[in-house]
Amino acid sequence: MATSSASSPLPAQRLQQLQHLFEQIASTRMAGLPILHPALRVETLGFEPLPMDALAQEQAAPAGLQAQPELLGILITPWFMNLLCLPLRPCLKTSALAAKRELLLGGQRFEFLAHVEAGLGAFWACSLFSPMSEFVDQAQARETAVAVLQALRVKPVPAPHAAPASQPVGNSAASADAVVASRRALLFGRSAAASAAGRS
């Protein structure tokens, strides 16, 4: 069942289209593949309007979007869990779409890759989990998705003595490693903590 905080008919219709598309993919393109988790199903979670500050790092709207409103949430399927950015209206001019884009969420940058599907149009996805073997059931996958969205929607507190943006801070490779580590803490910290508790 699709769930969303968006209340107007258009967002609800778009989310129904999204869920229906991936239900079809699950029963056709993906049917019989071992990557499918038999205890999971397609579900949309927590889709809300994409905040403007998430776009602060983009020089311009991706080609073809023309700065139209977008929805951001999580799509769960039996083979992946993705952050997903869905234009509120179908983007039909797909030939000039940017292959990827970067969004600032919860104080971290996330890279989204472009996808185009007939009947839905263009959308951008950022992989969180794939395959889904570490989840026991739909409830656990949903709980994780909700926790991720809550973390990403908390506005970060600025550092009291942050260096000016024009001055590089440390080694770029080290900075990239720090981002990866903090993302892993966000996405995997709860399961790691549970494992540690089990060993104690």
Beta strands, then each sheet from edge to edge (+ up, - down):
strand 1: 43-49
strand 2: 70-76
strand 3: 81-87
strand 4: 100-105
strand 5: 108-117
strand 6: 121-129
sheet 1: 1+ 2- 3+ 6- 5+ 4-
end
